[in-house]
Amino acid sequence: MSVLEQADRKRNIEGDPLGAVKILEKAFPKASDKDKSQILLRLANYYIDIGEVGKAKRSFEEAIKVSRKHKDFLTEADAKRKFAYLLWHQDADKKKALTLTRSALATLKKVSDKSKEKPKVAANIYATFGNVYGDSRDLRKASLWYQKALKTAQKVGFKERVVTVLGDLGNLSMWRKDFRKAEEYFQKAAQRAKRYYRHAYPSSLLRLGRLYFSTGNLRKAKKFAEQSLRVAEEEGWEREKADALETLGDIQLSLGKVVRAKERYTQALKIYRKLKHSWNISSVEKKLKKLPR
C-alpha cells in the first residue's frame, strides 16, 4: 500500500484526518519531486479537515507550483478546483471562485483522455461549480453541474464523490421544499459515507438534522445534529463540528432555550473564525445579535 493509499484509508475509512496528516508529513521529505505534488494536494485537503487553514492555503499554492513545473496537469487541475472551494468559503467571492474553477477545467483538458484519473478530477471540478452556484442559490445551474458530476463519478466508480453529490442534490431538493426527495438523498449519502467515506459522514447526518428542523420535527433534528457533532468531535472534523454546533444553536433557540443557543453559537463562531469562513462568521454573528436579552 502506497503512502497516499495509507493516508486515504486513515482519513476516509478509519475517520482519522490527523493521523492521515502525520503519515503524509513524515513521507514528504523523502518523496520524489513527482510524488511531492500529490502529497501536497492531499495535505492541503487534510489540513482543512483539522482546521489548519493557513497550512492548507500554502500547501495548495505549492502543489499548483510543483505540479505545473513537472507538467502534472492532473494534480494541478485538482489542486486549483479545491483551492477555489476553500477561497469561496473564506472570501465568498463568486467571481474569483468561478475563475479558478474554470482554470482548473482548462488545465484538465491538457491531460490525456487515456488517464484513468481524469474523469475523477472532472467530477471534482463539476461538483465545485455546483457548490458555488448552489451556495449562491442559483439552483438551476447548481443542479446541472451536480448531475454532471454524479453521472461522471458513477461511470468510473468514484464512490467518494458520489456520496458528496448525493448530499448536495439533497440540499437542492430541500431548498425547493421537496422534503421527501431530500430525505431520500440524505439517507443514501449517510449510509454510504458511514461505510467508506468518513469525511462526509458527519455532514450527511447534519443534513438530515437540518431537513427535520425545516419540517418542524425538532426531536429528530436534535438527534441527528447531536450525532453529527459527536462523530465530528471523535474523529476531528473541524468544519463539520462548527456546522453541527450552529445547527444545534438554531434548534435550542426554537425550543426557547436562549442561553443554550448562545453557548452553541459562540462555540461555532470560535471555530469558524479559526477556519476564516467569512459568510459563516457573518451568519452566526447576526444570530447572536438577534438573541433575546
C-alpha positions as a Markdown table, in Angstrom:
| # | Residue | x | y | z |
|---|---|---|---|---|
| 1 | Met | 0.0 | 0.0 | 0.0 |
| 2 | Ser | 1.5 | 3.4 | -1.0 |
| 3 | Val | 1.8 | 6.3 | 1.3 |
| 4 | Leu | -1.1 | 8.1 | -0.4 |
| 5 | Glu | -3.3 | 5.0 | -0.1 |
| 6 | Gln | -2.3 | 4.7 | 3.6 |
| 7 | Ala | -3.3 | 8.3 | 4.2 |
| 8 | Asp | -6.6 | 8.0 | 2.3 |
| 9 | Arg | -7.5 | 4.9 | 4.3 |
| 10 | Lys | -6.7 | 6.6 | 7.6 |
| 11 | Arg | -8.9 | 9.6 | 6.7 |
| 12 | Asn | -11.7 | 8.1 | 4.6 |
| 13 | Ile | -12.2 | 4.7 | 6.2 |
| 14 | Glu | -10.9 | 5.0 | 9.7 |
| 15 | Gly | -12.1 | 8.6 | 10.2 |
| 16 | Asp | -8.7 | 9.9 | 11.4 |
| 17 | Pro | -7.7 | 13.0 | 9.4 |
| 18 | Leu | -5.0 | 14.0 | 11.9 |
| 19 | Gly | -3.4 | 10.5 | 11.5 |
| 20 | Ala | -3.5 | 10.9 | 7.7 |
| 21 | Val | -1.7 | 14.3 | 8.0 |
| 22 | Lys | 1.0 | 12.7 | 10.1 |
| 23 | Ile | 1.6 | 9.9 | 7.6 |
| 24 | Leu | 2.0 | 12.5 | 4.8 |
| 25 | Glu | 4.1 | 14.9 | 6.7 |
| 26 | Lys | 6.5 | 12.1 | 7.6 |
| 27 | Ala | 6.7 | 10.9 | 4.0 |
| 28 | Phe | 7.1 | 14.3 | 2.3 |
| 29 | Pro | 10.8 | 15.0 | 2.8 |
| 30 | Lys | 11.8 | 11.6 | 1.3 |
| 31 | Ala | 9.4 | 11.8 | -1.6 |
| 32 | Ser | 10.4 | 12.2 | -5.2 |
| 33 | Asp | 9.7 | 15.6 | -6.9 |
| 34 | Lys | 6.9 | 13.9 | -8.9 |
| 35 | Asp | 5.2 | 12.5 | -5.8 |
| 36 | Lys | 5.5 | 15.7 | -3.8 |
| 37 | Ser | 2.7 | 17.4 | -5.8 |
| 38 | Gln | 0.3 | 14.6 | -4.9 |
| 39 | Ile | 1.3 | 14.7 | -1.2 |
| 40 | Leu | 1.0 | 18.4 | -1.1 |
| 41 | Leu | -2.5 | 18.2 | -2.6 |
| 42 | Arg | -3.6 | 15.6 | 0.0 |
| 43 | Leu | -2.0 | 17.6 | 2.8 |
| 44 | Ala | -3.9 | 20.8 | 1.7 |
| 45 | Asn | -7.2 | 18.9 | 1.8 |
| 46 | Tyr | -6.5 | 17.2 | 5.1 |
| 47 | Tyr | -5.2 | 20.4 | 6.8 |
| 48 | Ile | -8.7 | 21.8 | 6.0 |
| 49 | Asp | -10.2 | 18.8 | 7.8 |
| 50 | Ile | -8.3 | 19.6 | 11.0 |
| 51 | Gly | -8.7 | 23.4 | 10.9 |
| 52 | Glu | -5.1 | 24.3 | 9.8 |
| 53 | Val | -6.3 | 26.7 | 7.1 |
| 54 | Gly | -3.1 | 28.7 | 6.8 |
| 55 | Lys | -1.1 | 25.4 | 6.1 |
| 56 | Ala | -3.8 | 24.4 | 3.7 |
| 57 | Lys | -3.5 | 27.5 | 1.6 |
| 58 | Arg | 0.3 | 27.3 | 1.5 |
| 59 | Ser | 0.1 | 23.6 | 0.5 |
| 60 | Phe | -2.4 | 24.3 | -2.3 |
| 61 | Glu | -0.2 | 27.1 | -3.7 |
| 62 | Glu | 2.9 | 24.8 | -3.5 |
| 63 | Ala | 1.0 | 21.9 | -5.0 |
| 64 | Ile | 0.0 | 24.0 | -8.0 |
| 65 | Lys | 3.5 | 25.4 | -8.4 |
| 66 | Val | 5.2 | 21.9 | -8.2 |
| 67 | Ser | 2.7 | 20.2 | -10.4 |
| 68 | Arg | 2.9 | 22.9 | -13.1 |
| 69 | Lys | 6.7 | 22.7 | -13.0 |
| 70 | His | 6.6 | 18.9 | -13.7 |
| 71 | Lys | 3.7 | 19.2 | -16.2 |
| 72 | Asp | 1.5 | 17.1 | -13.9 |
| 73 | Phe | -1.7 | 18.8 | -15.2 |
| 74 | Leu | -4.0 | 16.3 | -13.4 |
| 75 | Thr | -2.7 | 17.3 | -10.0 |
| 76 | Glu | -2.6 | 21.0 | -11.0 |
| 77 | Ala | -6.3 | 20.9 | -12.1 |
| 78 | Asp | -7.4 | 19.1 | -8.9 |
| 79 | Ala | -5.5 | 21.5 | -6.7 |
| 80 | Lys | -7.0 | 24.5 | -8.4 |
| 81 | Arg | -10.6 | 23.3 | -8.0 |
| 82 | Lys | -10.2 | 22.5 | -4.3 |
| 83 | Phe | -8.3 | 25.8 | -3.7 |
| 84 | Ala | -11.2 | 27.5 | -5.4 |
| 85 | Tyr | -13.6 | 25.8 | -3.0 |
| 86 | Leu | -11.6 | 26.9 | 0.0 |
| 87 | Leu | -11.4 | 30.5 | -1.2 |
| 88 | Trp | -15.1 | 30.5 | -1.9 |
| 89 | His | -15.8 | 29.6 | 1.7 |
| 90 | Gln | -13.3 | 32.1 | 3.1 |
| 91 | Asp | -13.9 | 35.1 | 0.8 |
| 92 | Ala | -17.4 | 34.5 | -0.6 |
| 93 | Asp | -16.1 | 35.9 | -3.8 |
| 94 | Lys | -18.1 | 34.2 | -6.5 |
| 95 | Lys | -16.2 | 35.7 | -9.4 |
| 96 | Lys | -12.8 | 34.6 | -8.0 |
| 97 | Ala | -14.1 | 31.1 | -7.2 |
| 98 | Leu | -15.6 | 30.5 | -10.6 |
| 99 | Thr | -12.5 | 31.9 | -12.4 |
| 100 | Leu | -10.2 | 29.5 | -10.6 |
| 101 | Thr | -12.6 | 26.6 | -11.2 |
| 102 | Arg | -12.7 | 27.4 | -14.9 |
| 103 | Ser | -8.9 | 27.5 | -14.9 |
| 104 | Ala | -8.9 | 24.0 | -13.3 |
| 105 | Leu | -11.2 | 22.8 | -16.1 |
| 106 | Ala | -8.9 | 24.3 | -18.8 |
| 107 | Thr | -5.9 | 22.7 | -17.2 |
| 108 | Leu | -7.6 | 19.3 | -17.2 |
| 109 | Lys | -8.0 | 19.5 | -20.9 |
| 110 | Lys | -4.3 | 19.1 | -21.2 |
| 111 | Val | -4.5 | 15.7 | -19.6 |
| 112 | Ser | -4.6 | 12.7 | -22.0 |
| 113 | Asp | -8.0 | 11.0 | -22.3 |
| 114 | Lys | -6.2 | 7.7 | -21.6 |
| 115 | Ser | -5.7 | 8.8 | -18.0 |
| 116 | Lys | -7.9 | 6.7 | -15.7 |
| 117 | Glu | -7.9 | 9.5 | -13.1 |
| 118 | Lys | -9.1 | 12.3 | -15.5 |
| 119 | Pro | -12.8 | 11.5 | -15.1 |
| 120 | Lys | -12.4 | 11.7 | -11.3 |
| 121 | Val | -10.9 | 15.1 | -11.4 |
| 122 | Ala | -13.5 | 16.2 | -13.9 |
| 123 | Ala | -16.2 | 15.0 | -11.4 |
| 124 | Asn | -14.5 | 17.0 | -8.7 |
| 125 | Ile | -14.5 | 20.2 | -10.8 |
| 126 | Tyr | -18.1 | 19.8 | -11.9 |
| 127 | Ala | -19.1 | 19.4 | -8.2 |
| 128 | Thr | -17.1 | 22.6 | -7.3 |
| 129 | Phe | -19.1 | 24.5 | -9.9 |
| 130 | Gly | -22.3 | 23.0 | -8.3 |
| 131 | Asn | -21.1 | 24.1 | -4.8 |
| 132 | Val | -20.5 | 27.7 | -5.9 |
| 133 | Tyr | -23.8 | 28.0 | -7.7 |
| 134 | Gly | -25.7 | 26.1 | -5.0 |
| 135 | Asp | -24.4 | 28.2 | -2.2 |
| 136 | Ser | -25.3 | 31.4 | -4.1 |
| 137 | Arg | -28.8 | 29.8 | -4.7 |
| 138 | Asp | -28.6 | 29.6 | -8.4 |
| 139 | Leu | -30.3 | 26.2 | -8.1 |
| 140 | Arg | -30.8 | 25.6 | -11.9 |
| 141 | Lys | -27.1 | 25.9 | -12.7 |
| 142 | Ala | -26.1 | 24.0 | -9.5 |
| 143 | Ser | -28.4 | 21.1 | -10.4 |
| 144 | Leu | -26.9 | 20.9 | -13.9 |
| 145 | Trp | -23.3 | 20.7 | -12.6 |
| 146 | Tyr | -24.2 | 18.3 | -9.8 |
| 147 | Gln | -25.9 | 15.9 | -12.2 |
| 148 | Lys | -22.9 | 16.1 | -14.5 |
| 149 | Ala | -20.6 | 15.3 | -11.5 |
| 150 | Leu | -22.8 | 12.4 | -10.4 |
| 151 | Lys | -23.0 | 10.9 | -13.8 |
| 152 | Thr | -19.2 | 11.1 | -14.3 |
| 153 | Ala | -18.5 | 9.8 | -10.8 |
| 154 | Gln | -20.9 | 6.8 | -11.2 |
| 155 | Lys | -19.5 | 5.9 | -14.6 |
| 156 | Val | -15.9 | 5.4 | -13.2 |
| 157 | Gly | -16.9 | 4.1 | -9.8 |
| 158 | Phe | -15.7 | 7.2 | -7.9 |
| 159 | Lys | -17.7 | 6.3 | -4.7 |
| 160 | Glu | -16.5 | 9.2 | -2.6 |
| 161 | Arg | -17.7 | 11.8 | -5.0 |
| 162 | Val | -21.0 | 10.0 | -5.5 |
| 163 | Val | -21.6 | 10.4 | -1.7 |
| 164 | Thr | -20.9 | 14.1 | -1.6 |
| 165 | Val | -23.0 | 14.9 | -4.7 |
| 166 | Leu | -26.0 | 12.9 | -3.3 |
| 167 | Gly | -25.8 | 15.2 | -0.3 |
| 168 | Asp | -25.5 | 18.2 | -2.5 |
| 169 | Leu | -28.6 | 17.2 | -4.5 |
| 170 | Gly | -30.4 | 16.6 | -1.3 |
| 171 | Asn | -29.7 | 20.2 | -0.3 |
| 172 | Leu | -31.1 | 21.4 | -3.6 |
| 173 | Ser | -34.3 | 19.4 | -3.0 |
| 174 | Met | -34.6 | 20.8 | 0.5 |
| 175 | Trp | -34.3 | 24.3 | -0.7 |
| 176 | Arg | -37.0 | 23.6 | -3.3 |
| 177 | Lys | -39.2 | 22.3 | -0.4 |
| 178 | Asp | -39.2 | 18.8 | -1.8 |
| 179 | Phe | -38.5 | 17.2 | 1.6 |
| 180 | Arg | -39.3 | 13.6 | 0.7 |
| 181 | Lys | -36.7 | 13.7 | -2.1 |
| 182 | Ala | -34.2 | 15.5 | 0.1 |
| 183 | Glu | -34.6 | 12.8 | 2.8 |
| 184 | Glu | -34.0 | 10.1 | 0.2 |
| 185 | Tyr | -30.8 | 11.7 | -1.0 |
| 186 | Phe | -29.5 | 12.4 | 2.6 |
| 187 | Gln | -30.2 | 8.8 | 3.8 |
| 188 | Lys | -28.4 | 7.3 | 0.8 |
| 189 | Ala | -25.4 | 9.7 | 1.4 |
| 190 | Ala | -25.2 | 8.9 | 5.2 |
| 191 | Gln | -25.4 | 5.1 | 4.6 |
| 192 | Arg | -22.6 | 5.2 | 2.1 |
| 193 | Ala | -20.5 | 7.7 | 3.9 |
| 194 | Lys | -20.5 | 5.6 | 7.1 |
| 195 | Arg | -19.1 | 2.6 | 5.2 |
| 196 | Tyr | -16.4 | 4.2 | 3.1 |
| 197 | Tyr | -16.1 | 7.9 | 3.2 |
| 198 | Arg | -16.0 | 9.1 | 6.8 |
| 199 | His | -15.3 | 12.7 | 5.8 |
| 200 | Ala | -18.8 | 13.0 | 4.5 |
| 201 | Tyr | -20.5 | 11.1 | 7.4 |
| 202 | Pro | -20.9 | 14.0 | 9.9 |
| 203 | Ser | -22.2 | 16.4 | 7.2 |
| 204 | Ser | -24.6 | 13.7 | 5.9 |
| 205 | Leu | -26.0 | 13.3 | 9.4 |
| 206 | Leu | -26.3 | 17.0 | 9.9 |
| 207 | Arg | -28.1 | 17.4 | 6.6 |
| 208 | Leu | -30.8 | 15.1 | 7.9 |
| 209 | Gly | -30.9 | 17.1 | 11.1 |
| 210 | Arg | -31.4 | 20.3 | 9.1 |
| 211 | Leu | -34.1 | 18.7 | 7.0 |
| 212 | Tyr | -36.1 | 17.7 | 10.1 |
| 213 | Phe | -35.6 | 21.1 | 11.5 |
| 214 | Ser | -37.0 | 22.6 | 8.3 |
| 215 | Thr | -40.1 | 20.4 | 8.7 |
| 216 | Gly | -40.6 | 21.3 | 12.3 |
| 217 | Asn | -39.5 | 17.9 | 13.8 |
| 218 | Leu | -37.2 | 19.3 | 16.4 |
| 219 | Arg | -36.8 | 16.0 | 18.2 |
| 220 | Lys | -35.3 | 14.2 | 15.2 |
| 221 | Ala | -33.4 | 17.4 | 14.2 |
| 222 | Lys | -31.7 | 17.4 | 17.6 |
| 223 | Lys | -31.0 | 13.7 | 17.5 |
| 224 | Phe | -29.2 | 13.9 | 14.1 |
| 225 | Ala | -27.4 | 17.2 | 14.8 |
| 226 | Glu | -26.0 | 15.7 | 18.1 |
| 227 | Gln | -25.0 | 12.6 | 16.3 |
| 228 | Ser | -23.2 | 14.6 | 13.7 |
| 229 | Leu | -21.4 | 16.7 | 16.4 |
| 230 | Arg | -20.4 | 13.5 | 18.2 |
| 231 | Val | -18.8 | 12.0 | 15.1 |
| 232 | Ala | -17.1 | 15.2 | 14.2 |
| 233 | Glu | -15.6 | 15.6 | 17.7 |
| 234 | Glu | -14.5 | 12.0 | 18.0 |
| 235 | Glu | -12.8 | 12.0 | 14.5 |
| 236 | Gly | -11.5 | 15.6 | 14.4 |
| 237 | Trp | -13.5 | 17.2 | 11.6 |
| 238 | Glu | -13.4 | 20.9 | 12.4 |
| 239 | Arg | -15.7 | 22.5 | 9.8 |
| 240 | Glu | -18.3 | 19.8 | 10.5 |
| 241 | Lys | -18.0 | 20.4 | 14.2 |
| 242 | Ala | -18.8 | 24.1 | 13.7 |
| 243 | Asp | -21.7 | 23.3 | 11.4 |
| 244 | Ala | -23.3 | 21.0 | 13.9 |
| 245 | Leu | -22.9 | 23.5 | 16.7 |
| 246 | Glu | -24.6 | 26.2 | 14.7 |
| 247 | Thr | -27.5 | 24.0 | 13.8 |
| 248 | Leu | -27.8 | 22.9 | 17.5 |
| 249 | Gly | -27.9 | 26.6 | 18.3 |
| 250 | Asp | -30.8 | 27.1 | 15.9 |
| 251 | Ile | -32.7 | 24.1 | 17.4 |
| 252 | Gln | -32.1 | 25.3 | 21.0 |
| 253 | Leu | -33.4 | 28.8 | 20.0 |
| 254 | Ser | -36.6 | 27.2 | 18.5 |
| 255 | Leu | -37.1 | 25.3 | 21.8 |
| 256 | Gly | -36.9 | 28.7 | 23.7 |
| 257 | Lys | -33.6 | 27.8 | 25.3 |
| 258 | Val | -31.8 | 31.1 | 24.6 |
| 259 | Val | -28.8 | 30.6 | 27.0 |
| 260 | Arg | -28.1 | 27.2 | 25.5 |
| 261 | Ala | -28.4 | 28.6 | 21.9 |
| 262 | Lys | -26.0 | 31.3 | 22.7 |
| 263 | Glu | -23.4 | 28.7 | 24.0 |
| 264 | Arg | -23.7 | 26.7 | 20.8 |
| 265 | Tyr | -23.5 | 29.7 | 18.5 |
| 266 | Thr | -20.4 | 31.0 | 20.4 |
| 267 | Gln | -18.7 | 27.6 | 20.1 |
| 268 | Ala | -19.4 | 27.5 | 16.4 |
| 269 | Leu | -18.2 | 31.1 | 15.9 |
| 270 | Lys | -14.9 | 30.3 | 17.5 |
| 271 | Ile | -14.2 | 27.5 | 15.1 |
| 272 | Tyr | -15.5 | 29.5 | 12.0 |
| 273 | Arg | -13.1 | 32.3 | 12.9 |
| 274 | Lys | -10.3 | 29.8 | 13.2 |
| 275 | Leu | -11.2 | 28.5 | 9.7 |
| 276 | Lys | -11.7 | 32.0 | 8.4 |
| 277 | His | -15.1 | 31.2 | 6.8 |
| 278 | Ser | -16.4 | 34.6 | 6.2 |
| 279 | Trp | -20.1 | 34.0 | 5.5 |
| 280 | Asn | -20.4 | 31.5 | 8.3 |
| 281 | Ile | -18.8 | 34.1 | 10.7 |
| 282 | Ser | -21.2 | 36.7 | 9.5 |
| 283 | Ser | -24.2 | 34.4 | 9.8 |
| 284 | Val | -23.5 | 33.4 | 13.4 |
| 285 | Glu | -22.7 | 36.9 | 14.5 |
| 286 | Lys | -26.1 | 38.1 | 13.2 |
| 287 | Lys | -27.8 | 35.3 | 15.1 |
| 288 | Leu | -26.0 | 36.2 | 18.3 |
| 289 | Lys | -27.0 | 39.8 | 17.9 |
| 290 | Lys | -30.7 | 38.9 | 17.4 |
| 291 | Leu | -30.9 | 36.8 | 20.6 |
| 292 | Pro | -33.4 | 38.0 | 23.2 |
| 293 | Arg | -31.7 | 39.6 | 26.1 |
